Amino acid sequence: MKKSILFTLYLIPVVLLIGFVANFSINVPIDDEWRLASLFEKISAGSVTFNDFWALHSNHRILFPKLIISVLVFASQWNINYQLCLSIGLAAITFIAMYKLSSMQVKNVGDNLWHLANILTCILVFSLVQHENWLWGFQLAWFFVNLCFVAAVYTLVSTQKLLPNLRISIAAAFCFIASFSLAQGLLSWLAVIPALVAVEGNWAQKRKRAIVWLLLFVGTCAIYSIDYHPSRKTSIIWLLNKPLVVIDYFLSLLGSPIVRLPVFAAFVGLVIFASFVFFVWHFGKKILSTDLGLGWDGQDAHPTTDLGLGWDGQDAHPTTDLGWGYQGLPWLSIGLFSVLSALFITAGRAEFGAIQALESSRYTTNSILLLIALVQLGQLFVRETKELSKRNYKFIYRGFAGLLIGIIIVNSQQAIAQTSSALLYKQGAQDCLQLINYLETSEFFKNAPESCLRVLSKKTWLVREGAAIIDKLGWRKFAKNVEFISNSEKVYGYLDKPQTGDKSLNVKKKAAGWAVLPENRKQPNIVLLSVGDKQSFFANAYVNLDSPDIAKSLKSQLYNNARWAVDFSGNDLPIAQTEIKAWVYNPVDNQFVQLRGG
């Protein structure tokens, strides 16, 4: 019964995440993904070269993510859900590695404290606070880099059946892959050093490995810098002139998985960072007090142990400073990687202000690693305390764990609400992509906040180029030869008479009305506006405003949000008296049906 309950507790975060992705994912490329369309075209044509994979993407070399995404794209005809599934799979493997890592460090594996720490780790790994990354296929690179780093740490400290030099070589391979997956992957070389110290060997061997490791890091950086011309460069002078802004951004980044409010996030980030510094001092002091776990003659004081563990995986010296000090090293590495990555992100993004760190959930995938490190380090700290005070520390630990779980639940509810409110706009963008052949290159579609194309990418020309490539490769069906129906027998909605008070072209115009798809459970996400007799559209509006009167009149709750309204510039209209028409797309009959009125 206990095993069944524990298995259920571990499974709940995963099931909730899968349900979240299944309900809110939209199979359409977003933002950076459109920049890969030309790469896929070259692959299809057989003209792709190594330089196409090597080329910078913003300030990152994403060589390995490009390879992975390309395989998935051609296997699925660019079904984004394949990438989302892989992101979940990468996170699952990362958690399994952390679970195994934790199980090798504690003698009483399976006790309540150990399971509490690992269930909390599981909740953090699959937390919905990362909703932006879970629903954006391109962001699998974040989960991939995290996996590579954790795998490097795990290889160094856990795979005792392999020779030390072989484990170090495997870890180096993981760090190399991470380096060419995201720019912060380069930091994995530095962050993994505490775990490297944990590898058994005498002082001379450890020093030699550290030197070789640093040389590998320098070599990787040299390779990375070949033909490195970033599109946006960080101003060191600006960072030095705005130290408070930089600190606020950094701390807000660390606190963002817990709270998303300005000032409060920075305070929480400060507490998190201070806690990590304490654990660095605490476990570092224990290691230094035993001369890095070596005898004073430079030889291993306990040559048969690694991280204070016997070869059977049990605590060889559970009460000694050597054992507990070294057990903290892998989690110190994981926390250090999160801190260094946060510093790296701060250097590149601080100029946008701390609010940018809080509004974008993509960075939480990195910050969560620090919380996981604190959870595991806290467990080790409690276990090493004397029996007289251990009960009190356990009570405090459980209290903080319960508080953290409660905060994660609240944040998950907020993530669901935020994602739900954005869902209609993504669905409208998906419809826009399907109808892109009928969308004009108007000022509205290029720059208007309500433009459905801008949901796909702020650079709408990239969307149009990418759509042409997708159409050429036959990966997606775009609306073609659509029939325009001006006088439908059924009522699809009405266009209210537009305001005509100010005839100046540079003054915002407004159009509004309501729209439905009769006898169809799926209602329209967008309405499209045309001018005169043109069979193309210069603007769109989202059908998402309350309309209880429409639902009552048509006797269906499907029409509770059937109203729409949009502002547009007169610059998209001809300098003459003209008629504005509103249309909805009926995918079943492949028809644009005009709304009544005008």
Secondary structure, 3 states (H helix, E strand, C coil): CHHHHHHHHHHHHHHHHHHHHHHHCCCCCCHHHHHHHHHHHHHHHCCCCHHHHHCCECCECCHHHHHHHHHHHHHHCCCHHHHHHHHHHHHHHHHHHHHHHHHCCCCCCCCHHHHHHHHHHHHHHCCHHHHHHHCCHHHHHHHHHHHHHHHHHHHHHHCCCCCHHHHHHHHHHHHHHHHCCCHHHHHHHHHCHHHHHCCCCCHHHHHHHHHHHHHHHHHHHHHHCCCCCCCCCCCHHHHHHCHHHHHHHHHHHHHCCCCCCCCHHHHHHHHHHHHHHHHHHHHHHHHHHCCCCECCCCCECCCCCECCECCCCCECCCCCHHHHHHHCHHHHHHHHHHHHHHHHHHHHHHHHCHHHHHHCHHHHHHHHHHHHHHHHHHHHHHHHCCHHHHHHHHHHHHHHHHHHHHHHHHHHHHHHHHHHHHHHHHHHHHHHHHCHHHECCCHHHHHCCCCHHHHHCCCHHHHHHHHHHHHHHCCCCCCCCCEEECCCCCCCEEECCCCCCCCCCCCEEEEEEEECCCCCCCCCCEEEEEECCCCCECEEEEEEECCHHHHHHHCCHHHCCCEEEEEEEHHHCCCCCCCEEEEEEECCCCEEEECEEC
